[in-house]
Amino acid sequence: MIFEGLADRLQATFKKLRGHGRLTEDDVNEAMREVRMALLEADVNFKVVKDFVKRVQERAIGQDILATLTPAQVVIKIVNEELTALMGGSQSRLNISSVPPTVIMMVGLQGAGKTTTAGKLGLALKKQGKHPLLVAADIYRPAAVKQLQVIGGQLDIPVYAMKPGTDAVTIAKTAVPYATAHAADVVIIDTAGRLHINEELMQELKSIKAEVKPQEILLVVDAMTGQDAVNVAESFNGDLGLDGVVLTKLDGDARGGAALSVKAVTGCPIKFVGMGEKLEALEPFYPDRMASRILGMGDVLSLIEKAQDVYDVEEAKKMEKKFRKDEFTLDDFLSQLQQVRKMGSFEQILGMLPGMGNLKKQLDGVDVDFNGKEIKHVEAIIRSMTSAERADITLINGSRRKRIALGSGTRVQDVNKVIKQFADMKKMMKQMQKMRGGRKGFGSFKMPFMH
């Protein structure tokens, strides 16, 4: 999970601080040493770490927090505010032209996920009621045009391409009047990348910029490359002038150094983050929400937004009744699994809930995460059971498990795994209900079957 190591280190540091009734200056300095080490281990730029720790220290010691009743909370509040400021302060939105079409140039090195991100951005804008046009201006990478056309077809978004041999500047320049003529109000240009930055690449991008005068130049960088991503952002910004950054593969970046460094080093805000391979997995970047997640305060707002997109309130009420009466069956399990899966992985969801670090530790060894392929297997297994077996898993003995495996085209161990996952999910939801009953800070948010 993103920032997992950093989050664990910071939360452990603040737990120590909470153990002190009053803080001395030495206590604050010791905590800041831990914070410095945690940030450096998370691959945050050295200068950024130094400036960050200095600002927090000055505020922590300069605000007479040593005399307050809950000094540890004040230190955490300061760190939260400074982390938020480090990542840009507030959400940075796209610049939308008052006279359509809005032109967005996607730039970056090969392999960062530029073409896929262009499609993801098109889908996000389409959901907002826009009419995007994708422009295939990467004429060098084999099959780049075809890839964009396939993505456009999947998303029902038109793709503008010209015959092979046409130069990228001409493609970009003619795409804008084409968009106007076809009622497209956003033009997303997928430009060429290289394996490394060179003059030829930059010259082509500068020429496209001069011709189409984009409202947005977005750099797509792979978060998993850490400080290399920040260096790439610095180079592109110096040569081209960026309006924002899209960090891809952030869900796979356990350290998170690029997310914490890029704004401070380049001055360019992170506007979007890629949180998975699905075409829906592009999210606006909220610095305040990300800071809260790092400090174990959760990100309930993002979770509520995801939940509102995927589940039905009446259905949720029915599920909660069943759950309370212990009538939650494998049919219900499959239905909820399909809904919750649309929100992301269970690990991502738990990471958005306040105080879920403790629950994750309690559920160590509990297997409740699934990918799309696994859900198909789960569905086949559950559909191969009788209605009585789906209602009461205690009926499923050895011979029945063999029959279910045969009927679903899976193995007996796969059937065993599904039954265990069902039991684990019930256990997890009971734990979450207990925590919800016993703590503030959960807000009004409830999981789909905890309405």
C-alpha positions in Angstrom: 0.0 0.0 0.0 1.2 3.5 -0.8 3.2 5.2 2.1 2.9 2.0 4.2 6.4 2.2 5.6 6.2 6.0 6.1 2.7 5.8 7.7 3.8 3.1 10.1 7.0 5.0 11.2 5.2 8.3 11.7 2.3 6.8 13.6 4.7 4.9 15.9 6.6 8.2 16.5 3.4 10.1 17.4 2.3 7.2 19.6 5.5 7.7 21.7 4.7 11.4 21.9 1.2 10.8 23.2 2.8 8.8 26.0 4.2 12.1 27.4 2.0 14.3 29.6 4.0 17.4 28.7 6.6 17.7 25.9 10.0 19.1 26.4 12.0 20.6 23.5 14.1 17.5 23.5 11.0 15.4 23.0 10.1 17.4 19.9 13.6 17.3 18.6 13.7 13.5 19.1 10.4 13.1 17.3 11.6 15.3 14.4 14.7 13.1 14.1 12.4 10.1 13.6 10.3 12.1 11.1 13.4 13.0 9.1 14.5 9.3 9.0 11.0 8.2 8.0 10.8 10.7 5.1 14.3 9.9 3.8 13.5 6.2 3.9 10.4 7.0 1.9 12.7 8.4 -0.8 11.7 12.0 -0.3 14.2 14.5 -1.7 16.9 15.4 0.9 16.4 19.2 0.6 12.6 18.8 0.9 13.1 16.7 4.0 15.4 19.3 5.6 13.1 22.2 4.9 10.1 20.3 6.0 11.6 19.2 9.4 12.9 22.8 10.0 9.4 24.3 9.4 7.7 21.8 11.7 10.3 22.2 14.4 10.1 26.0 14.3 6.3 25.9 14.6 6.3 23.2 17.2 8.7 24.8 19.5 7.7 28.4 18.7 4.0 28.0 19.4 4.3 27.3 23.2 2.8 23.9 22.5 5.0 22.6 25.4 2.5 24.1 27.8 -0.7 22.9 26.2 -2.9 20.1 27.6 -2.5 17.8 24.5 0.9 18.8 23.0 1.2 15.6 21.0 -2.0 16.4 19.2 -0.7 19.9 18.3 2.5 18.4 16.9 0.5 15.9 14.8 -1.7 18.8 13.6 1.4 20.8 12.6 2.9 17.8 10.7 -0.5 17.2 9.0 -0.7 20.9 7.9 2.9 20.9 6.7 2.5 17.6 4.8 -0.6 19.1 3.1 1.3 22.2 2.2 4.3 20.1 0.9 2.0 18.3 -1.6 0.4 21.5 -2.8 -2.1 22.6 -0.1 -5.3 22.1 -1.9 -6.6 20.2 -5.0 -5.3 21.6 -8.2 -7.9 21.5 -10.9 -7.6 21.5 -14.7 -7.6 24.9 -16.5 -10.7 24.8 -18.6 -10.9 27.3 -21.5 -13.8 29.7 -21.5 -13.9 29.2 -25.3 -13.9 25.5 -26.2 -12.1 23.3 -27.0 -9.8 23.0 -24.0 -6.5 21.6 -25.3 -4.5 19.2 -23.0 -1.1 18.0 -24.0 0.1 14.7 -22.3 3.9 14.5 -22.2 6.4 12.2 -20.6 9.0 9.4 -21.1 8.2 6.0 -22.7 6.8 3.5 -20.3 5.2 5.9 -17.8 1.6 5.1 -19.0 1.0 8.2 -21.1 -1.4 6.7 -23.7 -3.5 4.8 -21.1 -3.6 7.9 -18.9 -4.9 10.0 -21.8 -7.8 7.5 -22.1 -8.4 7.5 -18.3 -8.5 11.3 -18.3 -10.9 11.3 -21.2 -13.2 9.0 -19.3 -13.0 11.1 -16.1 -13.9 14.2 -18.2 -16.7 12.4 -20.0 -18.2 11.5 -16.6 -18.3 15.2 -15.9 -20.4 15.8 -19.0 -17.5 16.8 -21.3 -17.1 15.6 -24.9 -13.4 14.7 -25.2 -11.5 13.9 -28.4 -8.3 11.8 -28.1 -5.5 12.7 -30.5 -2.9 10.1 -31.6 0.2 12.2 -32.0 2.7 9.6 -31.0 4.0 8.6 -34.4 7.2 6.8 -33.3 6.2 4.1 -30.9 5.0 1.0 -32.8 1.2 0.5 -32.2 0.8 3.6 -30.1 -1.9 4.9 -32.5 -3.7 1.5 -32.5 -3.4 1.4 -28.6 -5.2 4.8 -28.3 -7.8 3.7 -30.8 -8.5 0.5 -28.8 -8.8 2.5 -25.6 -11.1 5.0 -27.3 -13.3 2.2 -28.6 -13.6 0.7 -25.1 -14.6 4.1 -23.6 -16.7 5.2 -26.6 -14.5 8.3 -27.0 -13.5 9.4 -30.6 -9.9 9.2 -31.6 -8.3 11.5 -34.2 -5.5 10.0 -36.2 -4.0 10.8 -39.6 -2.3 8.6 -42.2 1.2 7.1 -41.4 4.0 9.5 -42.2 2.1 12.7 -41.1 4.2 14.6 -38.6 3.1 15.1 -35.0 2.8 18.9 -35.2 0.4 18.7 -38.2 -1.7 16.0 -36.4 -2.0 18.2 -33.3 -2.7 21.4 -35.2 -5.5 19.9 -37.4 -7.1 18.1 -34.5 -8.3 21.4 -32.9 -10.5 22.6 -35.8 -11.7 19.0 -36.2 -12.8 19.0 -32.5 -14.7 22.2 -33.0 -16.4 20.9 -36.1 -17.4 17.7 -34.3 -18.6 19.3 -31.0 -15.7 18.0 -28.9 -15.0 20.5 -26.1 -11.8 18.9 -24.8 -8.8 17.8 -27.0 -6.4 15.4 -25.3 -3.1 15.0 -27.3 -1.1 11.9 -26.7 2.5 12.9 -27.6 5.6 10.8 -28.2 7.9 9.8 -25.4 11.5 8.7 -25.4 13.5 6.4 -23.2 15.3 9.4 -21.9 15.1 13.2 -22.3 16.7 14.5 -25.5 16.7 17.7 -27.6 14.7 16.1 -30.5 11.9 15.1 -28.2 11.8 18.5 -26.5 11.8 20.4 -29.8 8.8 18.5 -31.1 6.9 19.1 -27.9 7.8 22.8 -28.1 6.5 23.0 -31.7 3.2 21.3 -30.7 2.9 23.7 -27.8 3.5 26.7 -30.1 0.9 25.6 -32.6 -2.0 24.5 -30.4 -1.4 26.8 -27.3 -2.7 24.2 -24.8 -4.5 25.2 -21.6 -2.8 22.3 -19.8 0.5 20.5 -20.3 0.4 17.4 -18.0 3.5 15.4 -17.4 2.8 11.7 -16.8 5.5 10.0 -14.6 5.8 6.6 -13.0 5.6 7.1 -9.2 7.5 3.8 -8.7 10.7 5.4 -10.1 10.9 7.7 -7.0 13.3 10.5 -7.2 13.9 9.8 -10.9 10.3 10.9 -11.5 11.0 14.1 -9.7 14.1 14.7 -11.8 12.2 14.1 -15.0 9.5 16.5 -13.8 12.2 19.2 -13.2 13.7 18.7 -16.7 10.3 18.8 -18.5 9.2 21.8 -16.5 12.5 23.7 -17.3 12.2 23.0 -21.0 8.5 23.1 -21.6 6.7 24.7 -18.7 4.3 22.3 -17.0 0.8 22.9 -15.6 0.6 19.7 -13.6 1.8 16.2 -13.0 0.0 12.9 -13.2 1.6 10.2 -11.0 0.9 6.7 -12.4 1.2 3.4 -10.5 0.9 5.2 -7.1 -1.0 2.2 -5.8 2.2 0.1 -6.3 4.6 2.7 -4.8 4.9 1.7 -1.1 7.4 4.5 -0.3 5.7 7.6 -1.9 8.7 9.8 -2.2 7.8 11.2 -5.6 4.3 12.2 -4.4 5.9 14.1 -1.4 8.7 15.7 -3.4 7.5 16.7 -6.8 5.5 19.9 -5.9 8.3 21.2 -3.6 11.1 20.6 -6.2 9.3 21.7 -9.4 6.5 24.0 -8.2 4.1 21.9 -10.4 1.1 20.5 -8.6 0.1 16.9 -8.8 -3.4 17.0 -10.5 -4.2 13.3 -10.8 -2.9 9.9 -9.6 -3.2 6.5 -11.2 -4.4 4.0 -8.6 -4.6 0.8 -10.7 -4.8 -0.6 -14.2 -8.5 -0.2 -14.8 -9.5 2.7 -17.0 -11.6 4.1 -14.1 -8.5 4.2 -11.9 -7.5 7.8 -12.3 -8.3 10.0 -9.3 -8.0 13.7 -8.6 -5.1 14.4 -6.1 -6.1 15.9 -2.8 -3.0 16.9 -0.7 -5.1 17.2 2.5 -6.7 13.8 2.1 -3.3 12.1 1.3 -1.7 13.7 4.4 -4.5 12.4 6.6 -4.0 8.9 5.2 -0.3 9.0 5.9 -0.9 10.0 9.5 -3.5 7.3 10.1 -6.5 9.7 10.1 -8.1 8.1 7.1 -9.6 9.6 3.9 -13.3 9.1 4.5 -14.4 11.8 2.0 -12.7 9.8 -0.9 -14.3 6.6 0.3 -17.7 8.1 0.5 -17.4 9.4 -3.1 -16.3 6.0 -4.3 -19.2 4.3 -2.4 -21.8 6.7 -3.7 -20.8 5.7 -7.2 -21.2 2.0 -6.8 -23.9 1.0 -4.3 -27.6 1.3 -3.8 -28.9 2.7 -0.4 -32.0 0.4 -0.3 -29.9 -2.6 -1.1 -27.4 -1.6 1.7 -30.2 -1.4 4.2 -31.3 -5.0 3.3 -27.8 -6.2 3.6 -27.3 -4.7 7.0 -30.4 -6.3 8.4 -29.2 -9.7 7.1 -25.8 -9.1 8.6 -27.2 -8.2 12.0 -29.4 -11.3 12.1 -26.5 -13.4 10.9 -28.4 -14.3 7.7 -25.6 -13.1 5.4 -25.2 -15.8 2.8 -22.7 -16.7 0.1 -25.1 -15.1 -2.5 -25.0 -11.8 -0.5 -21.2 -12.2 -0.2 -20.8 -12.4 -4.0 -23.1 -9.4 -4.5 -21.2 -7.3 -2.0 -17.9 -8.5 -3.3 -18.8 -7.3 -6.8 -19.9 -3.9 -5.5 -17.0 -3.3 -3.1 -14.5 -4.4 -5.7 -15.6 -1.5 -7.9 -14.3 0.8 -5.1 -10.7 -0.6 -5.2 -8.9 -3.3 -3.2 -9.9 -4.0 0.4 -6.4 -2.8 1.4 -7.1 0.5 -0.3 -10.5 0.8 1.4 -9.1 0.0 4.8 -6.3 2.6 4.2 -9.0 5.3 3.8 -10.7 4.5 7.2 -9.5 6.3 10.3 -7.6 4.0 12.7 -7.7 1.0 10.5 -4.0 0.2 11.1 -5.1 -1.6 14.3 -7.8 -3.5 12.5 -5.3 -4.6 9.8 -3.1 -6.0 12.5 -6.0 -7.8 14.2 -6.9 -9.3 10.8 -3.4 -10.4 10.0 -3.6 -13.6 8.0 -7.2 -12.9 7.0 -7.6 -13.2 3.3 -10.3 -10.7 2.0 -8.6 -9.2 -1.1 -9.6 -10.2 -4.6 -8.9 -9.2 -8.2 -11.3 -9.4 -11.2 -10.2 -12.8 -12.3 -10.6 -14.2 -8.7 -14.1 -12.8 -8.5 -15.1 -14.8 -11.7 -13.8 -17.9 -10.0 -15.7 -17.1 -6.8 -18.8 -16.6 -8.8 -18.4 -19.9 -10.6 -17.9 -21.7 -7.3 -20.9 -20.1 -5.6 -23.1 -20.7 -8.6 -22.2 -24.5 -8.4 -23.6 -24.8 -4.9 -27.2 -25.7 -4.1 -29.3 -22.9 -2.5 -29.1 -24.8 0.8 -25.3 -24.8 0.7 -25.2 -21.1 -0.2 -27.4 -20.4 2.8 -25.5 -22.6 5.3 -21.8 -23.3 4.6 -21.7 -25.9 7.5 -23.5 -28.3 5.1 -20.5 -28.3 2.7 -18.6 -31.5 3.6 -15.7 -33.1 1.7 -17.8 -34.9 -1.0 -19.8 -31.7 -1.6 -16.6 -29.7 -2.0 -15.5 -32.2 -4.7 -18.8 -31.8 -6.5 -18.7 -28.0 -6.4 -15.1 -28.0 -7.7 -16.0 -30.2 -10.6 -19.1 -28.1 -11.4 -17.2 -24.8 -11.4 -14.1 -26.1 -13.2 -11.9 -25.3 -10.2 -10.0 -27.3 -7.6 -11.1 -28.4 -4.1 -8.6 -26.0 -2.6 -10.2 -23.1 -4.5 -13.6 -24.0 -3.0 -12.0 -24.2 0.5 -10.4 -20.8 -0.1 -13.8 -19.2 -1.0 -15.5 -20.7 2.1 -12.6 -19.3 4.2 -12.8 -15.9 2.6 -16.5 -15.8 3.2 -15.9 -16.5 6.9 -13.0 -14.0 7.0 -15.2 -11.3 5.5 -17.9 -11.8 8.1 -15.2 -11.6 10.8 -13.8 -8.4 9.3 -17.2 -6.7 9.1 -18.0 -7.7 12.7 -14.8 -6.1 13.8 -15.5 -3.0 11.8 -19.0 -2.8 13.4 -17.5 -3.1 16.8 -15.0 -0.3 16.1 -17.8 1.8 14.6 -19.9 1.4 17.7 -17.0 2.2 20.0 -15.2 5.2 18.5 -15.7 8.7 17.2 -14.2 9.7 13.9 -15.9 7.1 11.8 -18.2 10.0 10.8 -21.4 9.0 9.1 -19.7 6.7 6.6 -20.6 3.0 6.6 -19.5 0.2 4.4 -22.0 -1.0 1.8 -23.7 -3.5 4.2 -23.3 -1.4 7.3 -25.8 1.3 6.3 
